[in-house]
Amino acid sequence: MEAANPAGFGNRFLAFVLDFIIIFLVTGIISHLLYGVFYDGENYYLTDTLGMFYTMLLPILWSGYTLGRRMAGNRIVRMDGKKVGIGTMILIVIVAAIAYTLTLGLGLIVSAFMVGVREDKRAIHDFIARTYVTTNPPTNY
């Protein structure tokens, strides 16, 4: 199966920025309620943990969307057309993060170029998880 209406770099980057802002604001408010400060630089594990769960679980529950992806108009889809599951999201979020860290960020830069120049707009983590990002809405979920 080929990638149908793949989302380009600008669209994917917009979704990333929107999700970052959402995670930042929500965890900042929670941090303020728990510790009395919006961010103090010491309790970053709250942002990391909530951000990871948000990024991994929301696409499973919401047909490949996060709030940022929904606003930007893209979602994660498996290449075989099935819904993304926990295994797929672990590959995208955790395994890809490890790969990008081990390459000292070079893999992330290569992925950005891949999304920008490839016809199917797939990045390294999309190949790892056998997914792509589409602008098509879900059908029959």
N, C-alpha and C positions, 0 to 999 in steps of 0.2 A: 504494500500500500504506500502511496506517496503522500507527502505533506500537502494538505488542501488549505489554501489561503493562509500560508505561514505569516506570522507576525514578524515585522522587521525590527531592526535594532532600536529605532526611535520609540516605537510602540512598547517594546519590551523594557526599555530603559525607563520610560514614563511609569509603567506599572511598578518597577522596582522602587523608584523614588516615592511614589504614592504609598506603597507598602511600608517603606522605611519611615515616612512621616507618621503613618498610623501607628506603627509599633513604638516609635519614639514618644508620641503623645500619650498613648495608653500606658506604657510602662513608666513614663514620667509622672503621670497622675497617681498610679499605684505606688511608686516610690515616694511621692510626696505624702500620701496617706500613711504609709508604713514608717518612713524615716524622717518626715518633716522637711525634706528637700526634694526638688524636682529631679535633679541628678547631682550626685556628689562625687562621681568618679570612682567610688569604691564598690558600689553595688551593681556593677555591670552584668553580673550573672542573671539578674532579673530580666534585663532586656534580652540577653542572649537566649535564655531558656524560653521565655514567652515568645520571642521572635521565631525560634526554631519550631515550637509547637504550632504557631500560627501558620508558618510557611509549609509545614508538613501536613497538618490535619485539615485545614480549610479546603484545599483543593480536593481532598478525598470526599469531604462532605458536600461540596458545592460544585460538582461537575467540572473540576479543574480550575476554578476561580479562587482568587483571594480578593479582598476588597479592592486593592490596587489594580489587579488584573481586570476585575469587573469594570472599574471606572475607565481603564485604558482600552477595554474591549478585546482582551485576549484571554486565553485559557490554555492549560496544559492538557494534551491529549496523547494517549499511547498510539504508537504507529499502527497497531493492529485494530484500532478503533474502539477498544474497550476502555472503561473508566480507569482512571489512575487509582491505585491502591496504596497501601502502606509500604509494600516492597518497592514500588516505583518511586514513591516520594523519598524513601530512605536513600535510594540510589541518587536521586537528584540533589537532595540537600546534604546528606552526610558524606557519602562516597565522593561526590564532586568537590565538596569543601576540602576533604583530605587531599584529593588529587591537585586541586589548585594551590593548596598550602605547600605540598611537597615540591611543586614546580616553582615555588617562590613567586606566585602570581603570574608567571609567564603563561600558564594554561588559561587563566582568565582573560588575558590579553588576546591570546590566540582565539578563544571562544568568541570574543567581541568581534574580531575580524571575520570569523566564520559566519556569524549572524549577519554581518554587513554585506558579505560578498557571495555566499552560497545561495543558490536558487531556493533550496528548501529551508533556509534560515536556521539550521540546526547548529547548536553549540556542542562542545565536548560532552557536557553533562546530558544533553539530549541523546547522544549516541550511547552513552553509558546506560541510561535508563530506557532507551528505545522509545523516546517521546519526541514531540515537537510542540511548538506554541502556535495556535491558530487564532484567527479572528472570527471563525465560524461559531455561531451559538450551538449549544448542545442540542442533540435530537434524541427524543425518546429516552430520557434518563428518568 
